[in-house]
């Protein structure tokens, strides 16, 4: 089978020749630059300058030689940078931190010594109280021509040359996550409770920006797109970030509107890849109702996220993309033998009947040894055969 056929089989809940494998097809299934450099050296691949695909998470863009070596089945087609930078500012060293501002005006910083990723430190709408302030904010242009400069050529190359499915990336974080980030968590969670008109106005504005982006992105790539990516974080390690009732009132309608719009605008059938870390199980029925086809990263060590139970409950309704190995404890701190046992268990739970694409739980972090990474990969190839 080709990689494209293998991924399509998983999405259609059919068993392929083996479980498809993803590394780096999105900024949610990637690899930290530190681990990437060490892995290339371990595999005897030539030293190369690392291209950063996500500045905030410090993710490396995997080179073709490594993707070929690991037989990765999915390609990444993210938008190009906008040609007008707006509020965006390049990283600048200030004392012991690197500081940067993204195109939404959100400020970030990372330690100069030993920093592995950027943390949010500034929220431009944290003092906003009126809908007028939302309308007057200098939002990034979602349909800036620069974003789509090479989208079509990269998409065609993935499908027709490499014979791979690809994930068509979004412009930014998800609707709710963007509202939380641009406002600050405390403010927007409070707004959801006591300033509902304002909260709806902000959610609607972000949804409109996303709809504009997806309309142009889907039109740009045409009929060969199979998977589109959206992402919020709806939960912590042990619980939801808000009650199901509040989610249903403030978040659910905008997800449903956006995902329906994406499927309507697509020129062929597309599958919605949706990312949420944490103990998201109580909201999975809502996600399915919204039109989500794929759940990532499937944080199997969070409360209520047992892989066997998830497969039994939702395995016929949703594809699990991730969940292949715990990245908090086992992959960075376990022995290669423990990694192997973990991978075998997750494949046993998720793989039967299809509906599973193997990836680590979220990105492979900077504290993972090459030995453990390859123990994961070897076990995946051994136990992931149908």
Phi and psi in degrees as a GROMACS rama.xvg file:
@    title "Ramachandran Plot"
@    xaxis  label "Phi"
@    yaxis  label "Psi"
@TYPE xy
-78.9985  164.246  UNK-2
-59.0922  -40.6032  UNK-3
-59.3943  -47.2586  UNK-4
-63.588  -36.469  UNK-5
-65.1072  -44.5389  UNK-6
-67.981  -43.4458  UNK-7
-59.8899  -39.9325  UNK-8
-60.0246  -43.7476  UNK-9
-60.5819  -43.6261  UNK-10
-67.6449  -28.5057  UNK-11
-91.7589  9.81094  UNK-12
58.1485  46.9058  UNK-13
-121.425  149.846  UNK-14
-83.0978  127.285  UNK-15
-92.892  -160.057  UNK-16
-72.2239  -33.5289  UNK-17
-154.652  167.629  UNK-18
-67.8047  128.147  UNK-19
-68.4493  154.557  UNK-20
-124.701  135.056  UNK-21
-122.152  130.529  UNK-22
-142.103  112.567  UNK-23
86.3294  10.3914  UNK-24
-77.7451  -8.88475  UNK-25
-151.588  169.445  UNK-26
-81.5572  15.7269  UNK-27
-117.922  -4.04223  UNK-28
-133.626  33.0899  UNK-29
-98.7142  -158.216  UNK-30
-145.575  132.869  UNK-31
-62.1701  145.063  UNK-32
-60.4546  -35.2252  UNK-33
-63.675  -46.7816  UNK-34
-67.9451  -36.0291  UNK-35
-62.4108  -44.9036  UNK-36
-61.5597  -45.0011  UNK-37
-65.5251  -38.0393  UNK-38
-67.0361  -41.9294  UNK-39
-59.237  -44.8998  UNK-40
-62.6025  -43.8053  UNK-41
-61.4744  -35.9943  UNK-42
-86.1913  -0.539519  UNK-43
75.1924  21.8141  UNK-44
-84.6135  150.37  UNK-45
-63.7202  148.228  UNK-46
-67.4126  132.905  UNK-47
-135.732  154.038  UNK-48
-68.8518  129.843  UNK-49
-81.0142  128.554  UNK-50
-92.6128  126.022  UNK-51
-86.3454  121.224  UNK-52
-93.2651  -22.102  UNK-53
-141.527  107.491  UNK-54
-63.7373  -42.9695  UNK-55
-63.4065  -43.8871  UNK-56
-90.5713  -4.13319  UNK-57
55.8432  48.5929  UNK-58
-93.1077  137.809  UNK-59
-82.6146  146.683  UNK-60
-86.6232  112.253  UNK-61
-60.2255  133.383  UNK-62
-77.6204  160.006  UNK-63
-60.3461  -36.4303  UNK-64
-63.7962  -37.0908  UNK-65
-73.8658  -40.5082  UNK-66
-60.3674  -39.2105  UNK-67
-68.5009  -42.2669  UNK-68
-60.7227  -38.4861  UNK-69
-93.668  0.237704  UNK-70
52.8777  51.7624  UNK-71
-73.4719  136.051  UNK-72
-95.6852  -10.8714  UNK-73
-127.102  138  UNK-74
-102.729  160.911  UNK-75
-105.787  125.491  UNK-76
-128.361  86.3141  UNK-77
-92.8702  157.418  UNK-78
-63.7177  153.06  UNK-79
-73.2072  164.688  UNK-80
-64.225  146.139  UNK-81
-65.2695  148.907  UNK-82
-80.5162  -18.0861  UNK-83
-111.424  119.817  UNK-84
-82.2229  -22.2672  UNK-85
59.1765  -120.625  UNK-86
-83.0439  -7.03492  UNK-87
-67.5527  138.158  UNK-88
-131.923  135.939  UNK-89
-63.8702  156.348  UNK-90
-55.7337  136.248  UNK-91
-134.981  132.837  UNK-92
-78.14  122.406  UNK-93
-130.113  103.283  UNK-94
64.4228  -124.893  UNK-95
-95.0147  11.0129  UNK-96
-130.296  149.612  UNK-97
-86.97  134.991  UNK-98
-119.067  142.09  UNK-99
-149.14  159.598  UNK-100
-126.574  130.652  UNK-101
-85.3411  178.502  UNK-102
-70.6865  -10.899  UNK-103
-90.1216  -3.61631  UNK-104
88.8302  7.4943  UNK-105
-82.6213  134.826  UNK-106
-98.9038  143.474  UNK-107
-136.64  155.793  UNK-108
-147.011  154.761  UNK-109
-141.386  136.955  UNK-110
-57.5727  139.323  UNK-111
-66.1292  -44.8032  UNK-112
-93.6233  112.976  UNK-113
78.2789  8.95102  UNK-114
-69.6733  136.313  UNK-115
-110.542  -17.2982  UNK-116
-166.941  167.927  UNK-117
-91.5129  146.113  UNK-118
-111.698  146.262  UNK-119
-69.5451  136.125  UNK-120
-133.14  -10.7307  UNK-121
-142.157  133.008  UNK-122
-123.323  108.146  UNK-123
-66.8726  -19.2253  UNK-124
-105.917  22.0832  UNK-125
-69.8822  -16.4888  UNK-126
-107.347  -1.1958  UNK-127
-71.6697  140.822  UNK-128
-132.114  -10.9449  UNK-129
-120.073  154.373  UNK-130
-65.2899  -31.7043  UNK-131
-59.2576  -38.5337  UNK-132
-65.4156  -34.7933  UNK-133
-63.2883  -46.1408  UNK-134
-67.337  -31.6686  UNK-135
-86.4308  -8.63764  UNK-136
-66.3781  141.615  UNK-137
-78.284  75.4363  UNK-138
-64.8754  147.573  UNK-139
-63.9396  149.446  UNK-140
-82.574  111.341  UNK-141
-71.1654  -18.0584  UNK-142
-113.668  22.6785  UNK-143
-54.9107  132.348  UNK-144
-58.0176  -30.6556  UNK-145
-58.0919  -31.8632  UNK-146
-63.4056  -24.206  UNK-147
-113.551  13.2334  UNK-148
-58.1656  -46.2847  UNK-149
-118.586  12.6454  UNK-150
-59.4849  -48.2267  UNK-151
-65.0047  -44.9784  UNK-152
-65.7908  -38.4637  UNK-153
-70.7946  -37.8341  UNK-154
-64.0452  -45.7274  UNK-155
-63.6269  -39.4398  UNK-156
-62.9468  -42.3196  UNK-157
-60.2629  -48.3693  UNK-158
-78.2592  -47.4247  UNK-159
-91.8209  -27.9206  UNK-160
-96.3373  -50.5828  UNK-161
-85.0973  -13.7121  UNK-162
59.5422  42.0485  UNK-163
-120.309  149.814  UNK-164
-73.0998  158.999  UNK-165
-135.196  157.525  UNK-166
-97.9871  119.843  UNK-167
-81.1127  116.087  UNK-168
-80.7857  157.544  UNK-169
-88.7436  169.405  UNK-170
-71.8418  -34.3987  UNK-171
-158.829  -166.766  UNK-172
-64.4242  177.696  UNK-173
-72.1348  174.405  UNK-174
-58.3349  -55.6883  UNK-175
-69.4742  -41.4283  UNK-176
-61.9932  -40.2876  UNK-177
-63.618  -40.9962  UNK-178
-61.7824  -41.6185  UNK-179
-66.5031  -42.7749  UNK-180
-68.6032  -43.82  UNK-181
-75.7382  -22.7926  UNK-182
-96.8241  -27.9092  UNK-183
93.7682  137.937  UNK-184
-59.3574  -48.2081  UNK-185
-60.9605  -43.5606  UNK-186
-64.9578  -49.369  UNK-187
-73.4802  -33.5186  UNK-188
-63.1235  -36.0684  UNK-189
-68.1263  -43.272  UNK-190
-57.3408  -37.8604  UNK-191
-61.5691  -26.5344  UNK-192
-92.2427  -40.4977  UNK-193
-121.903  -13.3149  UNK-194
-126.696  60.0291  UNK-195
-63.6533  -37.1259  UNK-196
-61.7168  -43.7644  UNK-197
-64.2717  -45.0558  UNK-198
-59.9194  -44.0873  UNK-199
-64.4115  -38.9719  UNK-200
-63.0358  -42.1494  UNK-201
-68.5193  -43.7009  UNK-202
-61.5444  -40.9776  UNK-203
-66.5661  -39.5765  UNK-204
-61.2466  -46.5932  UNK-205
-65.0768  -38.2264  UNK-206
-61.613  -42.7162  UNK-207
-62.1564  -41.5452  UNK-208
-62.2126  -41.7193  UNK-209
-66.7226  -40.7925  UNK-210
-61.325  -39.5105  UNK-211
-63.7848  -43.9227  UNK-212
-61.8677  -49.0755  UNK-213
-66.4271  -33.5442  UNK-214
-59.8332  -46.9816  UNK-215
-73.6801  -38.7899  UNK-216
-64.4544  -45.4456  UNK-217
-66.4155  -37.8779  UNK-218
-65.7527  -34.6317  UNK-219
-66.6434  -43.9374  UNK-220
-87.0121  -20.798  UNK-221
77.0266  -143.335  UNK-222
-83.4956  -9.85358  UNK-223
-85.6262  -1.52087  UNK-224
-75.4859  137.682  UNK-225
-116.03  -34.1693  UNK-226
-133.922  132.876  UNK-227
-120.689  146.651  UNK-228
-110.549  129.128  UNK-229
-132.044  158.183  UNK-230
-158.803  132.608  UNK-231
-136.097  169.255  UNK-232
-112.176  115.579  UNK-233
-98.2992  -7.89012  UNK-234
-147.622  161.09  UNK-235
-95.4691  -171.71  UNK-236
-62.6315  -28.5906  UNK-237
-124.242  -7.9637  UNK-238
-162.361  175.143  UNK-239
-77.2099  158.567  UNK-240
-77.7061  -21.5746  UNK-241
-148.601  167.148  UNK-242
-68.5669  154.13  UNK-243
-55.1056  -36.7888  UNK-244
-64.5698  -42.3512  UNK-245
-70.8606  -37.4893  UNK-246
-58.2948  -46.3913  UNK-247
-61.9534  -33.8949  UNK-248
-79.3208  -43.739  UNK-249
-103.772  -32.8394  UNK-250
-105.128  -48.0687  UNK-251
-49.8238  -46.2494  UNK-252
-61.8569  -33.4612  UNK-253
-78.9731  -36.1902  UNK-254
-60.2543  -47.5717  UNK-255
-61.7518  -41.9765  UNK-256
-63.3394  -45.9741  UNK-257
-68.2346  -46.486  UNK-258
-67.2441  -36.4343  UNK-259
-64.9298  -39.5894  UNK-260
-63.8357  -43.9452  UNK-261
-58.69  -46.7782  UNK-262
-68.1369  -31.606  UNK-263
-70.6701  -39.5877  UNK-264
-80.0146  -23.6972  UNK-265
-64.2524  143.726  UNK-266
-84.4297  -5.79392  UNK-267
-149.927  175.966  UNK-268
-65.0232  129.864  UNK-269
-123.34  153.206  UNK-270
-109.921  130.573  UNK-271
-84.4668  115.276  UNK-272
-91.1022  119.44  UNK-273
-124.358  130.112  UNK-274
-107.179  129.093  UNK-275
-149.348  123.64  UNK-276
-71.7688  170.566  UNK-277
85.6301  -165.115  UNK-278
-84.1072  68.8814  UNK-279
-90.0107  0.0187845  UNK-280
-51.0587  -41.7661  UNK-281
-62.3747  -19.5506  UNK-282
-99.2856  -2.93653  UNK-283
-58.5412  -41.5596  UNK-284
-59.4641  -36.9146  UNK-285
-63.5228  -44.4286  UNK-286
-60.6993  -42.7174  UNK-287
-61.9619  -42.5741  UNK-288
-63.2903  -32.5285  UNK-289
-73.3235  -15.4057  UNK-290
107.276  10.018  UNK-291
-69.4455  132.262  UNK-292
-106.2  -24.4715  UNK-293
-133.306  130.013  UNK-294
-108.994  130.274  UNK-295
-136.114  149.062  UNK-296
-95.5271  3.75429  UNK-297
58.4805  73.9533  UNK-298
-77.8411  87.772  UNK-299
-66.7719  -15.3708  UNK-300
-96.4675  2.79913  UNK-301
-84.3053  160.773  UNK-302
-60.3217  132.517  UNK-303
77.6734  6.27151  UNK-304
-107.593  37.2295  UNK-305
-62.3518  129.508  UNK-306
-63.3916  -41.1074  UNK-307
-65.1504  -41.3462  UNK-308
-67.4561  -41.3405  UNK-309
-61.6611  -43.5226  UNK-310
-63.4892  -42.3521  UNK-311
-65.2992  -38.4109  UNK-312
-78.3835  -42.3375  UNK-313
-128.178  5.76947  UNK-314
-63.2598  -20.8383  UNK-315
-92.6277  -4.43158  UNK-316
-114.886  -19.8934  UNK-317
-146.58  147.793  UNK-318
-93.9143  132.185  UNK-319
-91.8407  120.423  UNK-320
-118.843  98.1251  UNK-321
121.544  -159.724  UNK-322
72.4394  6.93478  UNK-323
-73.0777  -27.8814  UNK-324
-162.168  135.715  UNK-325
-63.1533  125.948  UNK-326
-100.831  3.10035  UNK-327
-88.2729  -41.8895  UNK-328
-120.448  -53.9668  UNK-329
-66.8362  -52.7736  UNK-330
-65.9776  -43.1678  UNK-331
-81.5922  -34.5447  UNK-332
-116.966  -9.85945  UNK-333
-79.2237  170.643  UNK-334
-81.8791  162.336  UNK-335
-54.6221  -34.53  UNK-336
-65.9833  -41.2544  UNK-337
-65.4558  -38.5381  UNK-338
-60.3133  -45.704  UNK-339
-59.6712  -45.0732  UNK-340
-62.7823  -42.7428  UNK-341
-62.387  -46.8027  UNK-342
-62.1382  -43.5002  UNK-343
-58.8416  -42.5865  UNK-344
-64.3754  -46.3993  UNK-345
-67.3225  -38.5822  UNK-346
-65.6998  -41.1249  UNK-347
-56.8814  -40.9721  UNK-348
-77.5982  -45.1905  UNK-349
-89.8253  -29.4024  UNK-350
-76.7366  -34.016  UNK-351
-54.5602  131.778  UNK-352
80.1924  5.23528  UNK-353
82.9986  -159.694  UNK-354
72.4096  28.1871  UNK-355
-147.309  127.761  UNK-356
-118.061  124.318  UNK-357
-77.0178  129.088  UNK-358
-157.261  160.488  UNK-359
-66.9783  163.924  UNK-360
-71.3553  100.723  UNK-361
68.5572  -166.364  UNK-362
-69.0307  149.213  UNK-363
-73.7738  119.492  UNK-364
-83.2257  174.517  UNK-365
-75.3595  -1.22588  UNK-366
-108.381  18.1823  UNK-367
-97.4506  126.855  UNK-368
-76.9613  152.89  UNK-369
-58.5857  -34.9088  UNK-370
-62.0164  -43.5421  UNK-371
-71.2634  -36.7648  UNK-372
-59.6377  -46.9331  UNK-373
-73.2355  -26.3329  UNK-374
-63.3316  -40.3015  UNK-375
-60.7866  -49.3319  UNK-376
-64.7372  -44.4436  UNK-377
-61.5802  -42.955  UNK-378
-67.6583  -37.9306  UNK-379
-60.4496  -43.6861  UNK-380
-70.8927  -31.6657  UNK-381
-74.5647  -47.1011  UNK-382
-94.3882  -10.6833  UNK-383
-90.6957  22.8773  UNK-384
-96.2232  131.828  UNK-385
